[in-house]
Amino acid sequence: MAASRRYAMPDPADAIVDEVILREIPRGSRVIDLGCGNGRLLTKLRDNLDCSVLGVELDYQNFTTGLARGLPMLNVDLDENLGDVPDDSFEWAILSETLQEVRHPNKLLTEMMRIARRAIIVVPNFANWKIRLEILKSGRTPVTNEFPYAWYNTPNLHFMSLYDFRDLVDELGLHILKEMPIIGGHAVERAWLANIRAESGFFVVERNEKSATDAK
């Protein structure tokens, strides 16, 4: 029997996140969406902001749906094939609710920042207070809107907090330009105790050009 949801948390991959992304990306930008699903967001970027877009999606059904929307798509594994994308091909890379599903998050972030100077990354926050409480109460791995699968069939390979993501960005020599916790289905500019209260985090990350120059 499938595990039932013991409580529901707002889904960060909904219209509110799309709206925030649409506000961040300038009109006419070159944008790649990694793990783009059925191309919902890319369609908005193309139609509303005249962006030049490319989607990357492993799931074949989503891939074909994106093609049916008239989107240029790549059907590749994010852990393996981004090496074919040239350096600085895009101004923006998007990775929404996908980082936790790849085998090597650090390598994917490095590849993202090779092909685009700036990235928008949305990550689920496993340190949310409801998840902490559920673990204390039941002693079980929580099943939520953010993590809707039982532990034995989840596509998520990694569970992170907002602190963990910031640490990884630091280790890679990248810079967080903007951070907005998503709390109660709303992206907020500032929030106290964000690592406890947020269901997920919205980050704008850019390359640290000074560090890259010093390394040469």
C-alpha positions in Angstrom: 0.0 0.0 0.0 1.3 3.4 -0.9 2.3 5.6 2.0 -0.3 8.3 2.7 0.6 11.9 3.2 0.6 12.7 6.9 0.5 16.5 6.2 0.6 18.7 3.1 3.1 21.4 2.3 2.8 23.9 -0.5 4.3 22.7 -3.8 7.1 25.2 -4.7 7.0 24.1 -8.4 3.7 26.0 -8.9 2.7 29.3 -10.4 4.3 31.4 -7.6 7.8 30.1 -8.5 7.2 30.6 -12.2 6.2 34.2 -11.4 9.3 34.9 -9.4 11.5 33.4 -12.2 9.7 35.5 -14.8 10.5 38.6 -12.7 14.2 37.8 -12.4 15.0 37.0 -16.0 15.3 40.0 -18.4 13.4 40.0 -21.7 15.2 38.4 -24.6 17.6 36.4 -22.5 19.1 33.1 -23.5 17.8 30.5 -21.0 18.4 26.8 -20.4 16.1 24.9 -18.1 17.7 21.7 -16.6 15.1 19.2 -15.7 12.4 21.3 -17.4 9.6 18.8 -17.1 7.0 19.3 -19.7 8.3 22.7 -20.7 5.7 24.7 -18.8 8.1 27.4 -17.6 10.0 27.6 -20.9 6.8 28.2 -22.8 6.1 31.2 -20.5 9.7 32.5 -21.0 9.4 32.2 -24.7 5.9 33.6 -25.2 5.9 36.3 -22.5 9.5 37.5 -22.5 10.7 36.6 -26.0 13.5 34.5 -24.5 15.6 32.1 -26.6 15.2 28.8 -24.7 16.4 25.2 -24.5 15.0 22.5 -22.3 16.8 19.5 -20.9 14.7 16.6 -19.7 15.3 12.9 -19.1 11.7 11.7 -18.8 10.7 10.8 -22.3 7.0 11.6 -21.9 7.8 15.1 -20.6 10.4 15.5 -23.4 7.9 14.7 -26.1 5.4 17.1 -24.5 8.0 19.8 -24.6 8.6 19.1 -28.3 4.8 19.3 -28.9 4.9 22.8 -27.5 7.4 23.8 -30.1 10.3 23.9 -27.7 13.9 22.9 -28.5 14.6 20.0 -26.2 17.5 17.7 -25.2 16.6 14.2 -23.9 19.7 13.6 -21.8 20.8 12.7 -18.3 21.9 15.7 -16.3 24.6 13.6 -14.6 26.2 12.7 -18.0 25.8 14.9 -21.0 26.1 18.6 -20.4 29.6 18.5 -21.7 28.2 18.8 -25.2 26.8 22.3 -24.3 29.5 25.0 -25.1 30.8 27.4 -22.4 28.7 30.6 -21.9 26.0 29.4 -24.3 23.3 30.9 -22.1 22.8 34.0 -19.9 20.6 32.1 -17.4 20.4 28.4 -16.3 17.4 27.2 -14.3 17.4 24.2 -12.0 14.1 23.9 -10.1 13.4 21.1 -7.7 16.0 18.9 -9.5 19.3 19.2 -7.7 18.3 16.6 -5.0 17.6 14.0 -7.8 21.0 13.9 -9.5 23.9 11.7 -8.4 26.5 14.5 -8.2 25.0 17.9 -7.3 28.4 19.6 -7.0 29.4 18.5 -10.5 26.0 19.7 -11.9 26.3 23.1 -10.3 29.8 23.5 -11.8 28.5 22.5 -15.2 25.6 25.0 -14.9 27.9 27.8 -14.1 30.2 26.8 -17.0 27.4 27.2 -19.6 25.6 30.2 -18.0 26.9 33.1 -15.9 23.9 33.2 -13.6 21.6 30.4 -12.4 18.2 30.2 -10.7 18.1 27.2 -8.4 15.1 26.1 -6.3 15.8 23.4 -3.6 13.5 21.7 -1.1 14.3 22.3 2.5 14.4 19.1 4.5 15.0 21.1 7.7 11.5 22.6 7.6 10.0 22.5 11.1 7.1 20.3 10.0 9.5 17.7 8.7 11.5 17.9 12.0 8.3 17.5 14.0 7.1 14.6 11.9 10.3 12.7 12.4 10.2 13.3 16.1 6.5 12.2 16.4 6.6 9.1 14.1 10.2 8.2 13.8 9.6 7.8 10.0 10.8 9.5 6.9 8.2 12.1 6.2 5.9 12.0 3.1 5.0 15.5 2.0 4.3 17.6 -1.0 8.0 18.4 -1.1 9.0 14.8 -0.7 5.9 12.9 -1.9 7.4 9.4 -2.1 8.0 6.7 0.4 11.7 6.3 1.3 12.1 3.1 -0.8 10.8 4.5 -4.1 11.8 8.2 -4.0 13.7 9.8 -6.9 15.4 12.0 -4.4 19.0 10.9 -3.8 19.9 13.7 -1.4 18.2 15.6 1.3 19.4 19.1 2.1 18.6 22.2 4.1 19.1 25.8 3.1 22.3 25.8 5.1 23.6 22.8 3.2 22.9 24.4 -0.1 24.7 27.6 0.9 27.7 25.6 2.1 27.9 23.8 -1.3 27.8 27.1 -3.1 30.6 28.4 -0.9 32.7 25.3 -1.5 32.4 25.7 -5.3 33.5 29.4 -5.1 30.1 30.7 -6.4 28.2 33.7 -5.1 24.6 33.9 -4.0 23.2 37.1 -5.5 19.7 36.7 -4.1 18.0 34.3 -1.7 14.2 34.1 -1.1 12.8 31.5 1.2 9.4 30.0 0.1 7.1 30.0 3.1 3.4 29.2 2.9 3.6 29.2 -0.9 5.1 32.7 -1.0 8.6 33.8 -1.9 9.7 36.4 0.6 12.7 38.7 0.5 13.6 38.3 4.2 12.5 35.9 6.8 13.6 35.1 10.3 14.5 31.4 11.0 14.3 30.7 7.3 16.0 27.3 7.5 13.3 26.2 9.9 10.2 27.9 8.4 10.8 27.6 4.6 9.4 24.7 2.6 12.0 25.5 -0.1 14.6 28.1 -1.1 14.8 30.2 -4.2 18.4 31.2 -5.1 20.0 33.3 -7.8 23.6 32.2 -8.1 26.4 33.7 -10.2 30.0 32.9 -11.0 32.6 34.6 -8.9 34.6 36.1 -11.8 37.4 37.4 -9.5 38.0 33.9 -8.1 38.0 32.4 -11.5 40.6 34.9 -12.7 42.8 34.4 -9.6 42.7 30.6 -10.2 44.2 31.0 -13.7 
